[in-house]
Amino acid sequence: MSKRIGLITNPTSDKGRGVALGREVAARLEAEGHEVIELSDETAAGARDRALAGIAAGLDVLAVTGGDGTVNLGVNLCAGTEMVLAIVAAGTGNDIARGLQLPVRDAMAAAKVISSGTVRVIDAGRHTDAQGVQHWFAGVLGAGFDSVVNERANTWGWPKGRMRYNLAIARELPVFKPIPYVIEVDGVRHSTHAMLVAVGNGPSYGGGMRVCPDASFDDGLFDILILHEISTIEFLKVFPKVFSGKHVGHPAVEILRGRQVRLEASAIISYADGERFAPLPMSCENVPAALNVLVPDL
């Protein structure tokens, strides 16, 4: 059955290689008889406007090519609607794609998912700002040391990719101090000093850091990780374990679960799906079955 597919490709994903991947996916889909409508733009705002117009004109699928930031654009276009999202993973981390067991940097497999995959209905996180505008995320929201590092890294034009983030960690860690938080989960308030707080709809972020390893995309709940106050030396011991998820066994790590979360702290900007999201204090809720995503037909 032929589909009408809108395609957004991030021109900077994977150092520009995502563009070639997006073109190959489009060519394969057109060869199979599908209609592919190019919705890309030089800016995310431009792509968003073009996608909204495309959706209004009638699409069967909105496909996004890039990393988690590009996926977040697609999530914000599709969450809370019937529109089906397809992810062509072409970024550095691809945490959401990996969490959903989607192919990574594989045009043939990605085209197959778009053409004949299965729609999986997953949850999404939703924050409503003071102006009543809804902001969605599908993976992990971070609001602590990780977001402070992102803020620092985003002020630098060089180096690129993961190295810039690693350098920002090295610069921030010696001066970082535990943050006073109030964390409210389903109405229960917790006051603490912590290194970071992560709200997981999915299990990982940052290119494979399984910060909330047991988080599920479709259980209607967030996993909320709190890394309570520890020394810099202890933090350096714990940090490598996040890639395997074994950090959760550390006595300073606490995992809460709930549907509604409020985070209160001073001078912290949260990041979600790798994108600058909202300043604290902020609230978010898990919206069950908010997003339709194409996954491999197993």
HELIX and SHEET records of a PDB file:
HELIX    1   1 SER A   13  GLY A   16  5                                   4    
HELIX    2   2 ARG A   17  ALA A   31  1                                  15    
HELIX    3   3 ALA A   44  ALA A   57  1                                  14    
HELIX    4   4 ASP A   68  CYS A   78  1                                  11    
HELIX    5   5 ASP A   95  GLY A   99  1                                   5    
HELIX    6   6 ALA A  107  SER A  116  1                                  10    
HELIX    7   7 PHE A  145  ALA A  153  1                                   9    
HELIX    8   8 GLY A  161  GLU A  172  1                                  12    
HELIX    9   9 LEU A  173  VAL A  175  5                                   3    
HELIX   10  10 THR A  232  VAL A  238  1                                   7    
HELIX   11  11 PHE A  239  PHE A  243  5                                   5    
HELIX   12  12 LYS A  246  GLY A  249  5                                   4    
SHEET    1   A 7 GLU A  35  GLU A  38  0                                        
SHEET    2   A 7 ARG A   4  THR A   9  1                                        
SHEET    3   A 7 VAL A  61  GLY A  66  1                                        
SHEET    4   A 7 VAL A  84  ALA A  89  1                                        
SHEET    5   A 7 MET A 282  VAL A 295  1                                        
SHEET    6   A 7 THR A 118  THR A 128 -1                                        
SHEET    7   A 7 GLN A 134  PHE A 137 -1                                        
SHEET    1   B11 GLU A  35  GLU A  38  0                                        
SHEET    2   B11 ARG A   4  THR A   9  1                                        
SHEET    3   B11 VAL A  61  GLY A  66  1                                        
SHEET    4   B11 VAL A  84  ALA A  89  1                                        
SHEET    5   B11 MET A 282  VAL A 295  1                                        
SHEET    6   B11 GLN A 260  GLU A 264 -1                                        
SHEET    7   B11 ILE A 179  VAL A 185 -1                                        
SHEET    8   B11 VAL A 188  GLY A 200 -1                                        
SHEET    9   B11 VAL A 140  GLY A 142 -1                                        
SHEET   10   B11 ILE A 269  ALA A 272 -1                                        
SHEET   11   B11 GLU A 275  PRO A 279 -1                                        
SHEET    1   C10 GLU A  35  GLU A  38  0                                        
SHEET    2   C10 ARG A   4  THR A   9  1                                        
SHEET    3   C10 VAL A  61  GLY A  66  1                                        
SHEET    4   C10 VAL A  84  ALA A  89  1                                        
SHEET    5   C10 MET A 282  VAL A 295  1                                        
SHEET    6   C10 GLN A 260  GLU A 264 -1                                        
SHEET    7   C10 ILE A 179  VAL A 185 -1                                        
SHEET    8   C10 VAL A 188  GLY A 200 -1                                        
SHEET    9   C10 PHE A 222  HIS A 228 -1                                        
SHEET   10   C10 VAL A 253  GLY A 258 -1                                        
END                                                                             
